[in-house]
Amino acid sequence: MELTEVVTSRRSVRAYKKDTTVEQSTIEEIIRFAQEAPSWKNSQTGRYYVAISPEKVAAVKEKSLPEFNQKSCADAPVLIVTTFVKNRAGFDREGNADNELGNEWGAYDLGLQNELLTLKATELGLDTLIMGIRDGEALRAEFDIPDTEEVVAVIALGYRDNEPEKPKRKDVEAIVKFF
Ligand SMILES: Cc1cc2nc3c(=O)[nH]c(=O)nc-3n(C[C@H](O)[C@H](O)[C@H](O)COP(=O)(O)O)c2cc1C
């Protein structure tokens, strides 16, 4: 698939085919690709906690997702919890923030990585749903995520069971100012 085709065919999918699985090697391939993203001083602070056993997937859904997100990923076979190591991206070696954004740079880098993750999944015929509405502390407990990491999104991975509409995008004129 060409880049443009991958980007335009990716959708947030909220209905997944039942009784499917995704090989661990495929998930590794997707995350390896995501690692190609640029990052602050190449700090590569993104981390992944992947629920693949049906028991763990069910636990993540029940304990950390609101009902509407549970429904959206009800039959997704994989849930990927993404975090970043704090106080590195956006910080100097002494631990001082390089500018006013501080740890927001860690979230920025993780977003770059996760976009590649979703695009690679699309290229491989898989679908995703990034979920930012989740209980971070429940996820921390479920995966024993250390306090040195910020819990960010849960990404459902699986095979679409419907054809979602593309939500409208703003016109370029509405978001750009040239000087
Ligand atoms: C950071 C982030 C958090 C999101 N959180 C949720 C969520 O909790 N639940 C949900 O259904 N969709 C969530 N979405 C999906 C967006 O609603 C979706 O990307 C947007 O409507 C555009 O649709 P598209 O992804 O199909 O292009 C999230 C997307 C992003 C990037």
The ligand as an SDF file (V2000), in Angstrom:
LIG
                    3D

 31 33  0  0  0  0  0  0  0  0999 V2000
   -5.4820   10.9760   21.7460 C   0  0  0  0  0  0  0  0  0  0  0  0
   -6.7710   10.3710   21.2470 C   0  0  0  0  0  0  0  0  0  0  0  0
   -7.7000    9.8910   22.1600 C   0  0  0  0  0  0  0  0  0  0  0  0
   -8.8730    9.2920   21.6960 C   0  0  0  0  0  0  0  0  0  0  0  0
   -9.7540    8.7460   22.5990 N   0  0  0  0  0  0  0  0  0  0  0  0
  -10.8580    8.1050   22.1600 C   0  0  0  0  0  0  0  0  0  0  0  0
  -11.7110    7.4200   23.0810 C   0  0  0  0  0  0  0  0  0  0  0  0
  -11.4790    7.3650   24.2920 O   0  0  0  0  0  0  0  0  0  0  0  0
  -12.7970    6.7810   22.5710 N   0  0  0  0  0  0  0  0  0  0  0  0
  -13.0850    6.7800   21.2290 C   0  0  0  0  0  0  0  0  0  0  0  0
  -14.0810    6.1800   20.8380 O   0  0  0  0  0  0  0  0  0  0  0  0
  -12.2750    7.4030   20.3420 N   0  0  0  0  0  0  0  0  0  0  0  0
  -11.1610    8.0420   20.7610 C   0  0  0  0  0  0  0  0  0  0  0  0
  -10.3030    8.6230   19.8580 N   0  0  0  0  0  0  0  0  0  0  0  0
  -10.5890    8.5220   18.4110 C   0  0  0  0  0  0  0  0  0  0  0  0
  -11.0350    9.8560   17.7820 C   0  0  0  0  0  0  0  0  0  0  0  0
  -12.3600   10.1100   18.1410 O   0  0  0  0  0  0  0  0  0  0  0  0
  -10.8570    9.7540   16.2600 C   0  0  0  0  0  0  0  0  0  0  0  0
   -9.4910    9.6410   15.9540 O   0  0  0  0  0  0  0  0  0  0  0  0
  -11.4280   10.9690   15.5070 C   0  0  0  0  0  0  0  0  0  0  0  0
  -12.8170   11.0510   15.6730 O   0  0  0  0  0  0  0  0  0  0  0  0
  -11.1260   10.9080   14.0080 C   0  0  0  0  0  0  0  0  0  0  0  0
  -11.5810    9.7020   13.4290 O   0  0  0  0  0  0  0  0  0  0  0  0
  -10.6030    8.7270   12.6340 P   0  0  0  0  0  0  0  0  0  0  0  0
   -9.5820    8.2220   13.6390 O   0  0  0  0  0  0  0  0  0  0  0  0
  -11.4420    7.6240   12.0870 O   0  0  0  0  0  0  0  0  0  0  0  0
   -9.9410    9.5290   11.5710 O   0  0  0  0  0  0  0  0  0  0  0  0
   -9.1300    9.2160   20.3020 C   0  0  0  0  0  0  0  0  0  0  0  0
   -8.1710    9.6910   19.4020 C   0  0  0  0  0  0  0  0  0  0  0  0
   -7.0040   10.2460   19.8620 C   0  0  0  0  0  0  0  0  0  0  0  0
   -5.9570   10.6900   18.8660 C   0  0  0  0  0  0  0  0  0  0  0  0
  1  2  1  0
  2  3  1  0
  2 30  2  0
  3  4  2  0
  4  5  1  0
  4 28  1  0
  5  6  2  0
  6  7  1  0
  6 13  1  0
  7  8  2  0
  7  9  1  0
  9 10  1  0
 10 11  2  0
 10 12  1  0
 12 13  2  0
 13 14  1  0
 14 15  1  0
 14 28  1  0
 15 16  1  0
 16 17  1  0
 16 18  1  0
 18 19  1  0
 18 20  1  0
 20 21  1  0
 20 22  1  0
 22 23  1  0
 23 24  1  0
 24 25  2  0
 24 26  1  0
 24 27  1  0
 28 29  2  0
 29 30  1  0
 30 31  1  0
M  END
$$$$
